[in-house]
């Protein structure tokens, strides 16, 4: 049975920067939970950041907090821990939180803290993609399901 890495916040865990979760109500998520297929992680918390924490956005290869602190080291550590989980569980698919500086699969905020979104990936999403993991956002569950059907 193919396991899937998932952002903890998508399961409703209160790990986001604002101390909240972003649980999604999709029947497939419930099924995967019951089947024991989901392996959860919050890369930011795994990298050592607290909850709640300052907002952060990606600027090139760096991640900067709204107070101009460089938190890139913590984000990269979280990405490495996410990859280690993928390797330990033979995971080929990840379902991550879109727009996150860690988990954004296709779009992230532009690094100016003005609410503008751009095409790009978060640190963890990029790291996993670079290591052959198929990364999807919560906006692409149907694509993830199709990929799982087609590739086992």
Steps between C-alpha positions, in 0.01 A plus 500: 500500500648833385546746790467874455685778681256771611534842657381471860296819471287337228388251765391787722805500728568846640855535371473797265679828569178644649443198726218370283444200275363492146316170511341392175172315477557257216365145521823358361699645791269321745542174307879531494504574873292188571732294280808632680644638176580853618834599650475852639756773545520872553844580360515834679434348842727203418770752414477650847262794461233560766124527461390771474789671321565802283375481143773409255533521123750369253741742332707308250677224691438666837199505728459826690258575784282809507750638754786450250646195677656238273332167585641312199694253716185385680307471173775292339525276806124441479532417130773247577282340767210479253726322250624264773137405574442437130802273484409316822146428378581459129276799422478626142214751546456806718187709564616839624348838592493738204646850546712396801868603494574136587229305326372708209491256210434749220460847651651690790488856628749734333715579805376857546224425757245683284277199430619453142531143374745384235580178321753310705550228758564507871830368634366152591296463181803588289732273700261204469446564129876514444522156666234340281195536725178594319368808678137614489307768687163469670360673189611202288358197680330381180835511318663310786228234484547468124875464539457234768257307275736519203821421687395268778 
